[in-house]
């Protein structure tokens, strides 16, 4: 499905009284989700061990 088709589908699924701000928020969230899904495949992630180490430093 093309990006245009995905946007049209997303908008059609929203309620009739949706505002432009609502649409923009939905598109923004979708963009962030798609980016997050693609990042691990591109090697852009932090390992569980690194997260645990940083969290330990922040909490102590």
C-alpha positions, 0 to 999 in steps of 0.5 A: 500500500502506498503512503498516500493510500495509507493516509487516506485509509487512516483519515477514513477511519476517523470520526466525521467530526474530526478536526485538522489538529486531530488528523495532524496528530494521527499522522504524526503518531503514525510517522513516529511508529513507522520510524520506530519500527524501521530503526532496529533494522537500520542498526539504530537502537540501544541494547537492553544492557546499555539501558539497564546501565544508564537507568541504574546510574540515573536511579542511584 
